[in-house]
Amino acid sequence: MPNPTLRDVAEAAGVHAATASRALNPETRRLVNAETARRVLKAAESLGYQPNPIARSLKTAKSRTIGLVIPDLTNPLFPPIVRGIEDVLGPAGYSALIVNTDHDPAREEALVASLRSRQVEGLIIATARLDHPLLRELHEQGVQMVLVNRRTENVDVPCVTPDDAAGVAMAVKHLAGLGHTRIAHLAGPTSTSTGVVRANAFRTALHEHGLDDDPSLIVACEYWTEDAGAQSLRHLLDSGADPTAIVAGNDLIALGCYDVFAERKISCPRDMSVVGFNDMPFLDKLRPPLTTIAVPHHQVGVEAAHMLLELFEDSARPSRSVLLPLSLVVRGSTARPSRR
């Protein structure tokens, strides 16, 4: 059977098609008599009517969709961010179109162009490159967007970020309090704002605790991945550096440390302690469970979605940034050093 149309619903409810259209749209339902609206909704339900979002977007110039640009969907930190975004957008009548860039600028540019061709009303962007000309271009074109997990000094765009500097400071304070003086940092990629911010915060925290800022103890990973973390730790150990503790740029990099510990018969935390960053799922199931900095990822998504909806209501409002507090989760991967 053919799908029921708006005209079918109107005839079943005994109203004009324009009245049925207003009653079926939550934004205009208030313009219709309450009893009439109930009759139209009941008719639509009994007929199995489904509104055509494409037709509605052509009529209203609004697609009720936003584009969500993610750098790596395999990274466990992003699903709770996406869930937070959808938890806000859904009740507001919006849905998200998610694209994965694989950290590739050309791919990102093509995917954003594809999203815009589908008439998304705004973008939430989670990619975090330092040199990001696409952001500047989108901003100049008046695209409504919000950044998550990063800030930018070159483009005035609303953003939601964890307090990375405070998180790194907590990690260093925890290790210094246990008695560690040779603390290494396996930093995130230097091409990302998050990697640079956390590396700078690590150096600042060392100075605050009177510890030596030894350049040989800081190695930047090429990617935010387990393999990159393992490769960087191998390089650090092979260079002759002798850390008793590691602050990893994120939890995946910390997992790479576990791989090297197994390879080289390094006991954690007896021989070397390690702290991650993000508190992604199942870290408590590792052996030993990973001490880490907990980021409220769901709340990051919630705040980002609220910000974008605020922009839809008032595009002229000044950009604002939200810095979310973090917490230290102490587990079994950190202990006092067995050697001084």
C-alpha positions as CSV (number, residue, x, y, z in Angstrom):
1,M,0.0,0.0,0.0
2,P,1.2,3.6,-0.7
3,N,2.4,5.6,2.2
4,P,-0.3,7.8,3.7
5,T,0.1,11.5,2.8
6,L,-0.5,14.7,4.7
7,R,-3.7,15.1,2.7
8,D,-4.8,11.6,3.8
9,V,-4.3,12.7,7.4
10,A,-6.2,15.9,6.9
11,E,-9.2,14.2,5.3
12,A,-9.3,11.6,8.1
13,A,-9.2,14.4,10.7
14,G,-11.7,16.5,8.8
15,V,-9.4,19.5,8.6
16,H,-7.5,21.5,5.9
17,A,-4.0,20.1,4.9
18,A,-2.4,23.3,6.2
19,T,-4.0,22.8,9.6
20,A,-2.9,19.2,9.7
21,S,0.7,20.3,8.9
22,R,0.7,22.8,11.7
23,A,-0.7,20.3,14.2
24,L,1.9,17.7,13.2
25,N,4.8,20.1,13.7
26,P,5.8,20.5,17.4
27,E,7.0,24.1,16.7
28,T,3.6,25.2,15.2
29,R,1.2,23.0,17.1
30,R,0.4,25.8,19.5
31,L,-1.3,27.6,16.6
32,V,-3.9,24.9,16.4
33,N,-6.9,24.3,18.7
34,A,-5.9,21.7,21.2
35,E,-8.8,19.4,20.3
36,T,-8.1,19.7,16.6
37,A,-4.4,18.9,17.2
38,R,-5.4,15.8,19.2
39,R,-7.7,14.7,16.3
40,V,-5.0,15.2,13.7
41,L,-2.4,13.3,15.8
42,K,-4.8,10.4,16.3
43,A,-5.5,10.3,12.6
44,A,-1.8,10.3,11.8
45,E,-1.1,7.5,14.2
46,S,-4.0,5.3,13.0
47,L,-2.9,5.8,9.3
48,G,0.8,5.2,10.2
49,Y,1.7,8.6,8.7
50,Q,5.4,9.5,8.8
51,P,6.3,13.1,7.9
52,N,8.8,13.6,5.0
53,P,11.8,15.4,6.5
54,I,13.2,16.3,3.1
55,A,9.9,17.9,2.0
56,R,9.7,19.7,5.3
57,S,13.3,21.0,5.0
58,L,12.6,22.3,1.5
59,K,9.6,24.2,2.8
60,T,11.1,25.5,6.0
61,A,14.8,25.8,4.9
62,K,15.6,23.8,8.1
63,S,16.9,20.2,8.0
64,R,16.8,19.6,11.7
65,T,20.2,17.9,11.4
66,I,23.6,18.8,12.6
67,G,27.0,17.4,11.4
68,L,29.3,15.7,14.0
69,V,32.9,15.5,12.8
70,I,34.9,12.9,14.7
71,P,38.7,12.2,14.1
72,D,38.6,8.5,15.1
73,L,35.5,6.5,15.9
74,T,37.6,3.6,17.2
75,N,38.8,5.8,20.1
76,P,36.6,4.9,23.1
77,L,36.4,8.4,24.4
78,F,34.1,9.5,21.5
79,P,31.0,7.3,22.0
80,P,30.0,8.9,25.3
81,I,30.5,12.3,23.8
82,V,28.2,11.3,20.9
83,R,25.7,10.0,23.4
84,G,25.7,13.3,25.3
85,I,25.1,15.2,22.1
86,E,22.3,13.0,21.0
87,D,20.7,13.1,24.4
88,V,20.3,16.9,24.0
89,L,19.6,17.0,20.3
90,G,16.9,14.3,20.2
91,P,14.4,16.0,22.6
92,A,15.0,19.3,20.7
93,G,13.9,17.6,17.4
94,Y,17.4,17.4,15.9
95,S,19.4,14.4,14.7
96,A,23.2,14.1,14.1
97,L,25.0,12.9,11.0
98,I,28.3,11.5,12.1
99,V,31.5,11.4,10.0
100,N,34.9,10.0,10.7
101,T,37.9,11.8,9.4
102,D,40.7,9.3,10.3
103,H,42.8,12.4,11.2
104,D,43.1,13.1,7.4
105,P,42.6,16.9,6.5
106,A,41.6,16.2,2.9
107,R,39.1,13.6,4.0
108,E,37.7,16.0,6.7
109,E,37.3,18.8,4.1
110,A,35.4,16.4,1.8
111,L,33.2,15.1,4.5
112,V,32.3,18.6,5.8
113,A,31.4,19.6,2.3
114,S,29.2,16.5,2.1
115,L,27.5,17.4,5.3
116,R,26.9,21.0,4.1
117,S,25.4,19.7,0.9
118,R,22.9,17.8,3.0
119,Q,21.9,21.2,4.6
120,V,23.0,20.5,8.1
121,E,22.2,23.5,10.3
122,G,25.5,23.4,12.2
123,L,28.6,21.5,13.1
124,I,30.1,20.0,16.2
125,I,33.8,19.4,15.5
126,A,36.1,17.2,17.6
127,T,39.2,17.2,15.4
128,A,42.1,19.1,17.1
129,R,44.8,20.0,14.7
130,L,46.9,23.1,15.5
131,D,46.9,24.2,11.9
132,H,43.3,24.0,10.9
133,P,42.5,26.4,8.0
134,L,39.1,24.7,7.4
135,L,37.8,26.1,10.7
136,R,38.8,29.6,9.7
137,E,37.1,29.1,6.3
138,L,33.9,27.8,7.9
139,H,33.8,30.6,10.4
140,E,34.2,33.2,7.7
141,Q,31.3,31.6,5.8
142,G,29.1,32.0,8.8
143,V,28.7,28.3,9.6
144,Q,27.3,27.7,13.1
145,M,29.8,25.4,14.9
146,V,31.0,24.3,18.3
147,L,34.4,22.7,19.1
148,V,34.8,19.8,21.6
149,N,38.0,18.7,23.3
150,R,39.9,21.6,21.9
151,R,40.2,25.4,21.8
152,T,41.5,27.7,19.2
153,E,43.1,31.1,19.5
154,N,42.8,32.0,15.8
155,V,39.0,31.5,15.3
156,D,36.3,32.9,17.7
157,V,34.2,29.7,18.0
158,P,32.4,28.3,21.1
159,C,34.1,25.3,22.6
160,V,33.8,22.7,25.4
161,T,37.0,21.3,26.7
162,P,38.2,19.3,29.7
163,D,40.6,21.2,32.0
164,D,43.7,19.4,30.5
165,A,46.2,21.4,32.4
166,A,44.6,20.7,35.8
167,G,44.4,17.0,34.9
168,V,48.1,16.7,34.0
169,A,48.9,18.6,37.2
170,M,46.9,16.1,39.2
171,A,48.8,13.2,37.6
172,V,52.2,14.7,38.3
173,K,51.2,15.7,41.9
174,H,50.1,12.1,42.5
175,L,53.3,10.6,41.3
176,A,55.5,13.2,43.0
177,G,53.6,12.6,46.2
178,L,54.5,8.9,45.9
179,G,58.2,9.9,45.8
180,H,58.8,9.7,42.0
181,T,61.4,12.2,40.8
182,R,62.1,10.7,37.3
183,I,58.7,11.2,35.7
184,A,58.4,10.8,31.9
185,H,55.7,12.0,29.6
186,L,54.5,10.2,26.5
187,A,52.8,13.1,24.9
188,G,50.1,13.3,22.3
189,P,51.0,14.3,18.7
190,T,52.5,17.8,18.5
191,S,50.2,18.5,15.5
192,T,47.2,18.5,17.9
193,S,46.2,21.2,20.3
194,T,45.5,18.7,23.0
195,G,48.9,17.1,22.7
196,V,50.6,20.5,23.0
197,V,48.5,21.7,25.9
198,R,49.1,18.6,27.9
199,A,52.8,18.5,27.2
200,N,53.2,22.2,28.3
201,A,51.1,21.5,31.4
202,F,53.4,18.5,32.2
203,R,56.5,20.8,32.2
204,T,54.8,23.4,34.3
205,A,53.8,20.7,36.9
206,L,57.4,19.4,37.1
207,H,58.6,22.9,37.9
208,E,55.9,23.4,40.5
209,H,57.1,20.3,42.3
210,G,60.8,21.2,42.0
211,L,61.5,18.3,39.6
212,D,64.0,18.4,36.8
213,D,62.5,19.2,33.4
214,D,64.6,16.7,31.5
215,P,63.9,16.9,27.7
216,S,65.0,13.3,27.4
217,L,62.0,12.2,29.4
218,I,59.4,13.7,27.1
219,V,58.6,11.8,23.9
220,A,55.8,12.8,21.5
221,C,53.7,10.0,20.0
222,E,52.9,10.2,16.4
223,Y,49.3,9.2,17.0
224,W,46.9,8.9,20.0
225,T,47.1,5.1,19.8
226,E,48.3,2.0,21.7
227,D,50.8,1.2,19.0
228,A,52.2,4.7,19.0
229,G,52.5,4.6,22.8
230,A,54.4,1.4,22.7
231,Q,56.7,2.7,20.1
232,S,57.4,5.9,22.0
233,L,58.1,4.0,25.2
234,R,60.5,1.7,23.4
235,H,62.3,4.7,22.1
236,L,62.5,6.3,25.5
237,L,63.9,3.2,27.2
238,D,66.4,2.5,24.4
239,S,67.7,6.0,24.6
240,G,68.9,5.3,28.1
241,A,66.4,7.3,30.0
242,D,65.6,5.8,33.3
243,P,62.1,6.9,34.5
244,T,60.3,5.4,37.4
245,A,56.9,6.7,36.3
246,I,55.1,7.8,33.2
247,V,52.3,10.3,32.5
248,A,50.7,9.1,29.3
249,G,49.0,11.5,26.9
250,N,45.9,9.4,27.0
251,D,44.7,6.0,28.0
252,L,45.4,4.3,24.7
253,I,49.1,5.5,24.9
254,A,49.1,4.1,28.4
255,L,47.9,0.7,27.0
256,G,50.9,0.8,24.8
257,C,53.1,1.1,27.9
258,Y,51.5,-2.2,29.2
259,D,52.6,-3.9,25.9
260,V,56.2,-2.8,26.5
261,F,56.1,-3.8,30.1
262,A,55.1,-7.3,29.0
263,E,57.8,-7.4,26.3
264,R,60.6,-6.3,28.6
265,K,59.6,-8.0,31.8
266,I,59.0,-4.6,33.5
267,S,56.8,-5.0,36.6
268,C,54.1,-2.3,37.0
269,P,53.9,-0.6,39.4
270,R,57.0,-2.1,41.2
271,D,59.4,-1.1,38.5
272,M,57.5,1.6,36.8
273,S,54.2,3.4,37.5
274,V,51.9,4.8,34.8
275,V,49.0,7.2,34.7
276,G,46.6,7.5,31.8
277,F,44.2,10.3,30.7
278,N,40.4,10.0,29.9
279,D,39.2,7.0,32.1
280,M,37.9,5.1,29.1
281,P,35.8,2.0,29.8
282,F,37.3,-1.3,31.3
283,L,40.5,0.2,32.6
284,D,39.6,-1.3,36.0
285,K,39.8,-4.8,34.3
286,L,43.5,-4.3,33.3
287,R,46.3,-6.0,35.4
288,P,47.1,-3.8,37.1
289,P,44.1,-1.5,36.8
290,L,45.1,1.8,35.3
291,T,45.3,5.0,37.4
292,T,44.0,7.8,35.2
293,I,42.5,11.2,34.9
294,A,38.7,11.0,34.5
295,V,37.1,13.2,31.9
296,P,33.3,13.7,31.9
297,H,32.9,12.9,28.3
298,H,29.1,12.6,28.3
299,Q,28.9,16.1,29.8
300,V,31.3,17.4,27.1
301,G,28.7,16.2,24.5
302,V,25.8,17.6,26.5
303,E,27.4,21.1,26.8
304,A,28.4,21.1,23.1
305,A,24.9,20.4,22.0
306,H,23.4,23.0,24.2
307,M,25.9,25.6,22.9
308,L,24.9,24.8,19.3
309,L,21.2,25.1,20.0
310,E,21.9,28.5,21.7
311,L,23.6,29.6,18.5
312,F,20.5,28.5,16.5
313,E,18.4,30.7,18.7
314,D,20.8,33.7,18.6
315,S,23.7,33.6,16.1
316,A,24.9,37.0,17.3
317,R,25.6,35.9,20.9
318,P,29.3,36.2,21.9
319,S,31.3,32.9,21.8
320,R,31.8,31.3,25.1
321,S,34.0,28.5,26.3
322,V,33.3,25.8,28.9
323,L,36.1,24.2,30.9
324,L,35.0,21.0,32.6
325,P,36.7,19.9,35.8
326,L,38.5,16.5,35.9
327,S,39.3,14.1,38.7
328,L,42.1,11.6,39.5
329,V,41.1,7.9,39.7
330,V,43.8,6.0,41.6
331,R,44.1,2.4,40.8
332,G,46.8,-0.3,40.9
333,S,49.2,1.1,38.2
334,T,50.9,3.6,40.5
335,A,52.9,3.0,43.7
336,R,56.0,4.3,45.5
337,P,59.2,3.8,43.5
338,S,61.2,0.7,44.5
339,R,64.4,2.5,43.4
340,R,65.6,6.0,44.0
